[in-house]
């Protein structure tokens, strides 16, 4: 046992980013906001204690965990994104266009406006407004007059699901809304990277260029996006390691060819050093041009570490480098650990580096078979390591992702991506042939993807992954990758045990039978067939509630919203009563309060009934089959 423990000291650093991330995750999952007064001081103290050399490992781990918790809290209060307190219609304001996001069906304008104009405090607020009748006359930097509506980013509709209000807060977004009318007051004369992105978008006029080069996430048609997700290669539309590897390789090869032809340089230093430096600057420009997404930042940091390792003659691909990149991104923004892109990127990279640097599988001697074998192993490991996060965020696992990665991904790598990159450049000179060819290949590849996505069981829906279950899966993979066995494969044994506990937890977690929005305007009931029934078939201010509740109930989200019938304005469901209108409420409240068969009363209107207080439920919550109630946090700093 002593030898086994001593053998683990080499990998202790690998646990550091996860301990910090666990601390931050605990902070983000709290039902209420902790006291902030001493958080900055505690953060500094914990950071100092982490650096003390002669300190027990367990105590150091505690310091790292507490540092992650305190840093997440401190960062949350420090950014202090302006927030609106209510939805606003017929808003008239003047602002500056900070960014433009192009989607297949609409354009999203990011406007910087005085926060005081929308009662959001002081300073400037950034709002995102959808515009369906967009034209190319508006550019980034223009001063515009806008009329429309603004809405508060909605909190989670079910506990432990996506919280859009939190995401918006950490992405400096105050409100979302729509444009009714817009006029340009003053055209911009400034030139920056966003201006360049907009200019390239107009000249290239291609959703492939928007997605693969410029980093616009919503440019791909929605129907196509579902196809690529079902085939397991939806990640190509989020600029990350795949794109950085391709662009970095091309740039390195290009500059290597140039510097090797200059004897003055090659006599003094290896040509790869200036080639790597130039390729790094090129990737830095690509990072900024693509919009600085978290997955792109992670890939750039990893590429930087790899380039530095090559330059200084160190091991380029190692788990320590990934852990270091993890720490750097966490310090930049601790909320990144809660986002799907971050989790998917790092889980895949940890798995692949572990496979090739620790496991070191034996490869066939035949070069062709070696390539096939490596591609299959890469796809399998990446699929396995990302499966818990895919299931958590998307509620389904693409079964044929291995086929998609083996058949479709090479087409993007060696045909579509280089043609689009060349086409974006040539479009500046009026030459669109490369992009046109890329679109032809894309359509052909899309037809192949449709065949794969329509195969039986292409997408398997999975139950809701709770925080406890997800933690079991994460710790399982940590045990598999970080623990160094001596004789008995302890890491594999722990992995199997923890995964089994996680799976059991998933299937033992009950599904709610009743859902309520935060304002109690929209509710849903689970009928006898296990399907959801709603009190209304649509609600513009709770647009995402329908899909969120359906996904939590493991039913398709693209089905019509079935309405439940009421009895004279009163909805009776098991021992729960819901009333939406005032007159039915006043006519029935006394009777319901005295009815022992009614356990809970939910009303759109606030009820003042002290003797009935134990039955009244307000706010967002869900009710489980055992009559337990779980409320949705709505009183955090970002709400």
C-alpha positions in Angstrom: 0.0 0.0 0.0 2.9 2.4 0.8 4.4 1.8 -2.6 1.0 2.4 -4.2 0.5 5.8 -2.4 4.0 6.9 -3.2 3.4 6.1 -6.8 0.5 8.6 -6.9 2.5 11.7 -5.9 3.6 12.1 -9.5 0.0 12.8 -10.6 -1.1 15.0 -7.7 -1.0 18.2 -9.8 -3.6 16.7 -12.1 -6.2 16.9 -9.3 -5.8 20.7 -8.8 -8.0 22.0 -11.6 -10.8 19.5 -10.7 -10.7 20.5 -7.0 -11.0 24.1 -8.0 -13.8 23.2 -10.4 -15.7 21.2 -7.8 -15.5 24.2 -5.4 -16.9 26.5 -8.1 -19.6 24.0 -8.9 -20.7 23.9 -5.3 -21.0 27.7 -5.3 -23.1 27.8 -8.5 -25.4 25.0 -7.2 -26.2 26.7 -3.9 -29.8 27.6 -3.3 -29.0 31.0 -1.9 -26.1 33.5 -2.2 -23.4 33.1 0.5 -22.1 36.1 2.4 -19.7 38.0 0.1 -18.1 40.2 2.7 -15.0 38.2 3.4 -14.8 36.2 0.2 -12.0 38.3 -1.5 -9.9 38.1 1.6 -10.4 34.3 1.9 -9.6 33.9 -1.8 -6.2 35.6 -1.3 -5.5 33.6 1.9 -6.4 30.3 0.2 -4.2 31.2 -2.8 -1.3 31.8 -0.5 -1.9 28.6 1.5 -1.9 26.6 -1.7 1.7 27.7 -2.5 3.1 26.6 0.9 5.4 23.7 0.2 5.4 21.8 3.6 1.7 21.2 4.0 -0.2 17.9 4.2 -1.7 16.8 0.9 -5.2 16.5 2.3 -5.1 20.0 3.8 -3.7 21.4 0.5 -6.6 19.8 -1.3 -9.1 21.5 1.1 -7.4 24.9 0.4 -7.7 24.4 -3.3 -11.3 23.4 -3.1 -12.1 26.5 -0.9 -10.1 28.7 -3.3 -12.3 27.5 -6.2 -15.5 28.2 -4.2 -14.3 31.7 -3.1 -12.9 32.7 -6.5 -16.2 31.8 -8.2 -18.1 33.9 -5.7 -15.6 36.8 -5.9 -15.6 36.8 -9.7 -19.4 36.7 -9.8 -19.7 39.8 -7.7 -16.8 41.6 -9.4 -18.2 41.5 -12.9 -21.6 42.8 -11.7 -23.4 42.6 -15.1 -26.4 45.1 -15.1 -29.7 43.3 -14.7 -33.3 44.4 -15.5 -36.0 43.8 -13.0 -38.9 43.1 -15.3 -39.8 42.5 -19.0 -40.2 45.7 -21.0 -42.3 46.3 -24.1 -42.2 49.3 -26.5 -38.7 50.3 -25.4 -37.2 53.2 -27.2 -33.5 53.6 -26.7 -30.2 54.7 -28.4 -27.2 52.5 -28.4 -24.1 51.3 -30.2 -23.9 48.1 -32.2 -21.2 46.1 -30.4 -21.5 42.9 -32.4 -23.7 41.1 -34.9 -24.5 37.4 -34.9 -25.8 35.9 -38.1 -28.3 33.0 -37.9 -30.0 31.2 -40.7 -33.4 32.8 -40.0 -32.6 36.1 -38.2 -29.9 38.5 -37.2 -29.0 39.1 -33.6 -27.7 42.6 -32.8 -25.7 43.1 -29.6 -26.3 46.7 -28.5 -24.5 48.7 -25.8 -26.9 51.1 -24.2 -27.0 53.2 -21.1 -28.1 50.9 -18.3 -30.2 53.7 -16.8 -32.4 53.7 -19.9 -33.7 50.3 -19.0 -33.6 50.7 -15.2 -30.6 48.3 -15.0 -28.4 50.4 -12.8 -25.4 52.5 -13.9 -22.8 52.1 -16.7 -23.5 50.4 -20.0 -25.7 47.3 -20.6 -25.4 44.9 -23.5 -28.7 43.6 -24.9 -29.2 41.1 -27.6 -32.1 41.9 -29.9 -33.4 39.6 -32.7 -34.1 41.2 -36.1 -35.8 39.3 -38.8 -35.8 42.0 -41.5 -32.1 42.7 -41.2 -30.1 44.3 -44.0 -26.5 45.0 -44.6 -26.7 48.8 -43.9 -26.0 48.4 -40.2 -22.4 47.8 -39.2 -20.6 47.2 -35.9 -19.9 50.5 -34.2 -22.9 52.3 -35.7 -25.0 54.4 -33.3 -28.6 53.4 -33.7 -32.1 54.2 -32.4 -34.1 51.1 -31.6 -37.6 50.4 -30.6 -38.7 46.9 -29.5 -39.0 44.7 -26.5 -36.6 43.4 -23.8 -37.0 40.4 -21.6 -35.1 39.1 -18.5 -33.0 36.0 -19.3 -35.0 33.2 -17.8 -33.7 31.1 -14.9 -33.8 27.3 -15.0 -37.2 25.8 -15.4 -36.3 22.5 -13.7 -33.7 22.0 -10.9 -30.2 21.0 -12.2 -30.9 22.1 -15.8 -29.6 24.9 -18.0 -29.9 28.3 -16.3 -30.0 30.9 -19.0 -30.0 33.8 -16.6 -26.7 32.6 -15.1 -25.2 32.0 -18.5 -26.2 35.5 -19.7 -24.8 37.2 -16.6 -21.3 35.6 -17.1 -21.4 36.5 -20.7 -22.1 40.2 -20.0 -25.7 40.0 -21.4 -28.3 42.1 -19.6 -31.4 41.3 -21.6 -32.7 39.7 -24.8 -35.5 40.9 -27.0 -36.7 41.8 -30.5 -36.4 44.8 -32.8 -39.6 46.5 -34.2 -37.8 49.4 -35.8 -34.3 50.6 -36.1 -32.6 53.6 -37.6 -28.9 54.5 -38.0 -28.1 57.8 -36.3 -24.4 57.8 -37.0 -22.3 55.6 -39.1 -19.1 54.3 -37.5 -15.6 55.3 -38.6 -13.8 52.8 -36.3 -12.1 49.7 -37.5 -11.6 46.7 -35.2 -11.7 42.9 -35.3 -15.5 42.8 -35.2 -15.6 45.2 -38.1 -13.4 42.8 -40.0 -15.6 39.8 -39.1 -18.6 41.7 -40.4 -16.8 42.7 -43.6 -15.7 39.1 -44.2 -19.2 37.8 -43.6 -20.6 40.1 -46.2 -17.9 39.4 -48.8 -17.9 35.6 -48.4 -21.7 35.3 -48.0 -21.5 31.7 -46.8 -22.8 30.0 -43.6 -19.7 27.7 -43.9 -17.4 30.7 -43.7 -19.5 32.2 -40.8 -19.3 28.9 -38.8 -15.9 27.5 -39.6 -13.8 30.7 -39.8 -15.7 33.5 -38.2 -17.1 31.6 -35.3 -20.8 32.4 -35.6 -22.6 29.5 -33.8 -26.1 29.9 -35.2 -25.2 30.3 -38.9 -25.8 26.6 -39.8 -29.5 25.9 -40.7 -31.3 24.4 -37.7 -32.4 21.3 -39.6 -28.8 20.6 -40.7 -27.6 21.1 -37.1 -29.8 18.3 -35.9 -28.4 16.0 -38.6 -24.8 16.7 -37.7 -25.5 16.3 -34.0 -27.2 12.9 -34.7 -24.0 11.8 -36.5 -21.8 12.8 -33.7 -19.8 15.5 -35.5 -21.8 18.6 -34.3 -18.5 19.8 -32.8 -17.2 20.9 -36.2 -19.5 24.0 -35.9 -17.9 25.1 -32.7 -14.3 26.3 -33.4 -12.1 24.2 -31.0 -9.2 21.8 -31.1 -10.2 20.3 -34.5 -10.0 23.7 -36.2 -6.9 24.8 -34.3 -5.1 21.6 -35.2 -5.9 22.0 -38.9 -5.1 25.7 -39.2 -2.0 25.3 -37.0 -0.7 22.4 -39.1 -1.2 24.3 -42.3 0.4 27.4 -41.0 3.4 25.5 -39.6 3.9 23.6 -42.9 3.7 26.9 -44.8 6.2 28.8 -42.7 8.4 25.7 -42.4 8.7 25.6 -46.1 9.6 29.3 -46.2 12.2 29.2 -43.4 13.9 26.0 -44.7 14.6 27.9 -47.9 16.5 30.7 -46.1 20.0 29.3 -45.3 20.8 32.4 -43.1 18.2 31.2 -40.6 18.7 27.4 -40.8 22.4 27.7 -40.1 21.7 29.4 -36.8 18.5 27.8 -35.5 16.3 25.0 -36.5 13.7 26.1 -39.0 10.9 24.7 -36.9 11.4 27.4 -34.2 10.5 30.5 -36.3 7.9 28.4 -38.1 6.2 27.6 -34.8 6.4 31.2 -33.7 4.8 32.5 -36.9 2.2 29.7 -36.8 1.4 30.7 -33.2 0.8 34.4 -34.2 -1.4 33.1 -37.0 -3.5 31.0 -34.6 -3.7 34.0 -32.2 -5.3 36.0 -35.0 -7.6 33.1 -35.9 -8.6 33.0 -32.2 -9.6 36.6 -32.1 -11.3 36.5 -35.5 -13.4 33.5 -34.4 -14.9 35.4 -31.5 -12.9 34.1 -28.4 -15.2 31.2 -27.5 -14.2 29.1 -24.5 -13.5 26.0 -26.6 -11.3 28.1 -28.9 -9.4 29.6 -26.0 -8.9 26.1 -24.5 -7.6 24.9 -27.8 -5.3 27.9 -28.3 -3.8 27.5 -24.8 -3.2 23.8 -25.4 -1.6 24.6 -28.8 0.6 27.2 -27.1 1.8 24.7 -24.6 2.5 22.2 -27.3 4.4 24.7 -29.4 6.5 25.7 -26.3 7.2 22.1 -25.6 8.5 21.6 -29.2 10.6 24.7 -29.0 12.2 23.8 -25.7 12.5 20.1 -26.4 10.0 18.9 -23.8 7.2 16.4 -24.0 4.5 18.2 -26.0 1.5 16.0 -25.2 0.9 15.4 -21.5 -1.8 15.4 -18.9 0.0 18.1 -17.0 -0.2 20.5 -20.0 -4.0 19.9 -20.1 -4.3 20.4 -16.4 -2.3 23.7 -16.7 -4.6 24.9 -19.5 -7.6 24.0 -17.4 -6.3 26.1 -14.5 -5.6 29.1 -16.7 -9.1 29.1 -18.2 -10.7 28.6 -14.8 -8.9 31.7 -13.5 -10.1 33.7 -16.5 -13.7 32.9 -15.8 -14.7 30.2 -13.3 -18.2 29.9 -14.8 -16.6 28.2 -17.9 -16.6 24.9 -15.9 -20.4 24.9 -16.0 -20.6 25.3 -19.8 -21.1 22.4 -22.2 -18.3 23.5 -24.5 -15.7 23.5 -21.8 -16.8 20.1 -20.4 -16.9 18.4 -23.8 -13.6 19.9 -24.9 -11.6 18.9 -21.8 -13.2 15.5 -21.3 -12.3 14.5 -24.9 -8.7 15.9 -24.7 -8.1 14.2 -21.3 -9.3 10.9 -22.7 -7.2 11.1 -25.9 -4.0 12.2 -24.1 -4.5 9.4 -21.6 -4.9 6.9 -24.4 -1.8 7.8 -26.3 0.5 8.9 -23.5 -0.4 6.5 -20.7 -2.2 3.4 -22.2 0.0 3.5 -25.4 -2.0 0.9 -27.4 -0.1 -1.3 -29.8 -0.5 -0.3 -33.4 -0.5 -2.5 -36.5 2.7 -2.4 -38.5 0.8 -1.7 -41.8 0.6 2.1 -42.2 -2.9 2.0 -43.7 -4.2 -0.3 -40.9 -2.4 1.9 -38.4 -4.3 5.0 -39.5 -7.7 3.1 -39.5 -7.0 1.7 -36.1 -5.9 5.1 -34.6 -9.0 6.8 -36.0 -11.3 4.1 -34.5 -9.6 4.3 -31.1 -9.7 8.1 -31.1 -13.5 8.1 -32.0 -14.3 5.4 -29.4 -12.4 7.1 -26.5 -13.6 10.6 -27.3 -17.2 9.2 -27.5 -16.9 7.4 -24.1 -15.3 10.3 -22.3 -17.8 12.9 -23.5 -20.9 10.6 -23.2 -21.8 11.8 -19.6 -21.7 15.4 -20.6 -23.5 14.9 -23.9 -26.2 13.1 -22.1 -26.4 15.8 -19.4 -26.7 18.7 -21.7 -28.6 17.2 -24.7 -30.5 14.4 -23.2 -29.5 11.9 -25.9 -26.4 10.0 -27.1 -25.6 9.7 -30.8 -25.0 5.9 -31.3 -23.3 6.2 -34.7 -20.9 9.0 -33.8 -18.0 6.6 -34.5 -19.2 6.1 -38.1 -19.8 9.9 -38.4 -16.3 10.7 -37.2 -14.6 8.0 -39.4 -16.6 8.8 -42.6 -17.6 12.4 -42.4 -15.0 14.2 -40.4 -12.1 13.5 -42.9 -14.2 15.3 -45.6 -14.4 18.4 -43.4 -10.7 18.1 -42.5 -9.3 17.7 -46.0 -11.9 19.3 -48.3 -14.5 21.6 -46.8 -12.4 23.3 -44.2 -9.4 24.2 -46.4 -11.7 25.3 -49.3 -13.7 27.6 -47.0 -10.5 29.1 -45.5 -9.1 29.8 -49.0 -12.5 31.0 -50.2 -12.9 33.5 -47.4 -9.6 35.0 -48.5 -10.3 34.9 -52.2 -13.7 36.4 -51.7 -11.9 39.7 -50.8 -10.9 39.8 -54.5 -14.3 38.7 -55.8 -13.3 35.0 -56.4 -16.0 32.7 -54.8 -15.1 29.5 -56.6 -13.5 27.8 -53.5 -16.5 28.5 -51.3 -18.9 27.3 -54.1 -17.0 24.0 -54.4 -17.1 23.7 -50.6 -20.9 24.1 -50.6 -21.2 21.4 -53.3 -19.1 19.0 -51.1 -21.1 20.0 -48.1 -24.4 19.1 -49.7 -23.0 15.8 -50.8 -21.7 15.1 -47.3 -25.0 16.2 -45.8 -26.8 13.5 -47.8 -24.4 10.9 -46.4 -25.1 12.3 -42.9 -28.9 12.0 -43.4 -28.5 8.3 -44.2 -26.5 7.8 -41.0 -28.9 9.9 -38.9 -31.9 7.9 -40.2 -30.4 4.6 -39.2 -32.3 2.7 -36.4 -31.6 4.0 -32.9 -29.3 6.8 -34.2 -30.1 8.9 -31.1 -30.9 7.2 -27.8 -32.7 9.4 -25.3 -31.4 9.0 -21.7 -32.9 10.0 -18.4 -32.0 13.2 -16.6 -28.4 13.2 -15.3 -28.5 14.6 -11.8 -25.6 16.5 -10.3 -24.8 13.5 -8.0 -24.7 11.1 -10.9 -22.6 13.5 -13.0 -20.2 13.8 -10.1 -19.9 10.0 -10.0 -19.0 9.9 -13.7 -16.4 12.6 -13.4 -14.7 11.0 -10.4 -14.8 7.7 -12.3 -12.9 9.1 -15.2 -10.5 10.9 -12.8 -9.8 7.5 -11.2 -9.3 5.9 -14.5 -6.9 8.5 -15.9 -5.0 9.8 -12.8 -4.5 6.8 -10.6 -1.3 4.9 -11.4 -1.7 1.2 -10.6 1.2 -1.1 -9.7 0.0 -4.6 -10.0 -3.8 -4.7 -9.6 -5.6 -2.4 -12.1 -7.2 -0.4 -9.3 -8.1 2.5 -11.6 -10.2 0.2 -13.8 -11.9 -1.3 -10.8 -12.8 2.1 -9.3 -13.9 3.3 -12.7 -16.3 0.4 -13.0 -17.7 0.8 -9.5 -18.2 4.6 -9.8 -19.8 4.4 -13.2 -22.2 1.7 -11.9 -23.1 4.0 -9.0 -23.7 6.8 -11.4 -25.9 4.7 -13.7 -27.9 3.4 -10.7 -28.3 7.0 -9.4 -29.6 8.1 -12.9 -32.3 5.4 -13.0 -33.3 5.8 -9.4 -33.8 9.6 -9.6 -37.6 10.1 -9.8 -39.2 12.3 -12.5 -41.4 15.2 -11.4 -45.2 14.9 -11.9 -45.9 18.6 -11.7 -44.0 21.6 -13.0 -44.5 25.3 -12.4 -42.8 28.4 -13.8 -41.4 31.1 -11.6 -44.4 33.4 -12.0 -46.8 30.4 -11.9 -48.3 31.5 -15.2 -47.4 28.2 -16.9 -47.7 24.7 -15.3 -47.6 21.1 -16.6 -49.0 17.9 -15.4 -47.9 14.3 -16.2 -51.0 12.4 -17.4 -51.7 8.7 -17.0 -49.7 7.8 -20.1 -46.6 9.6 -18.7 -46.9 12.6 -21.2 -47.1 16.2 -20.2 -50.3 18.3 -20.4 -50.1 22.1 -20.0 -52.5 24.8 -18.9 -51.8 26.6 -22.2 -50.4 25.5 -25.6 -48.0 28.4 -26.0 -46.5 31.2 -23.9 -44.1 33.7 -25.5 -42.4 34.6 -22.1 -41.9 31.0 -21.3 -40.9 29.7 -24.7 -38.2 27.4 -23.5 -40.2 25.9 -20.6 -42.1 23.6 -22.9 -39.0 22.0 -24.4 -37.2 21.9 -21.0 -40.1 20.2 -19.3 -40.5 17.7 -22.1 -36.8 16.9 -22.1 -36.9 16.3 -18.4 -39.9 14.0 -18.9 -38.0 12.1 -21.6 -40.4 12.9 -24.4 -39.8 14.5 -27.8 -39.6 18.2 -27.8 -40.9 18.8 -31.4 -44.4 17.5 -30.5 -47.5 19.8 -30.1 -48.1 21.1 -26.6 -51.1 19.3 -25.3 -53.5 21.3 -23.2 -55.2 20.0 -20.1 -58.9 20.6 -19.5 -60.0 22.5 -16.4 -63.2 22.4 -14.5 -64.7 25.9 -14.3 -61.2 27.5 -14.2 -59.8 25.0 -11.7 -57.3 22.3 -12.6 -57.5 19.2 -10.3 -54.5 16.9 -10.4 -54.1 14.2 -7.8 -53.8 16.2 -4.6 -52.7 19.4 -6.4 -54.9 22.2 -7.5 -53.9 25.0 -9.9 -56.0 28.1 -10.6 -55.0 30.7 -13.2 -57.9 33.2 -13.2 -59.0 35.5 -10.4 -62.8 34.7 -10.3 -62.3 30.9 -10.0 -59.7 31.5 -7.3 -62.0 33.6 -5.2 -64.9 31.2 -5.6 -63.0 28.2 -4.6 -60.2 29.2 -2.2 -62.1 28.7 1.1 -63.3 25.3 0.0 -59.9 24.2 -1.1 -58.2 25.3 2.0 -60.6 23.2 4.1 -60.4 20.2 1.8 -58.1 17.6 3.4 -57.7 15.8 0.1 -55.9 18.9 -1.3 -52.3 19.0 -0.3 -51.0 21.8 -2.5 -52.6 24.9 -4.0 -50.9 26.8 -6.8 -52.2 30.1 -8.1 -51.1 32.6 -10.7 -52.3 35.3 -8.2 -50.8 35.7 -4.8 -53.0 34.4 -2.1 -53.3 36.0 1.3 -54.7 33.2 3.5 -52.7 32.7 6.7 -54.7 29.6 7.8 -54.0 28.0 4.4 -50.3 28.9 4.3 -49.1 25.3 4.6 -50.8 24.4 1.3 -49.8 27.4 -0.8 -46.8 27.1 -3.2 -45.3 30.1 -5.0 -42.3 30.5 -7.4 -40.7 28.0 -9.7 -40.7 24.4 -8.4 -41.4 20.8 -9.3 -43.4 18.1 -7.3 -42.3 14.5 -7.2 -44.4 11.3 -6.9 -43.7 11.2 -3.1 -45.3 14.7 -2.8 -41.9 16.3 -2.1 -41.3 19.7 -3.5 -38.0 21.1 -5.0 -37.8 24.8 -5.6 -35.7 26.3 -8.4 -33.1 28.8 -7.2 -34.2 32.3 -8.3 -32.5 34.5 -5.7 -28.8 34.3 -6.7 -26.6 37.2 -7.7 -27.4 36.8 -11.4 -31.2 36.7 -11.0 
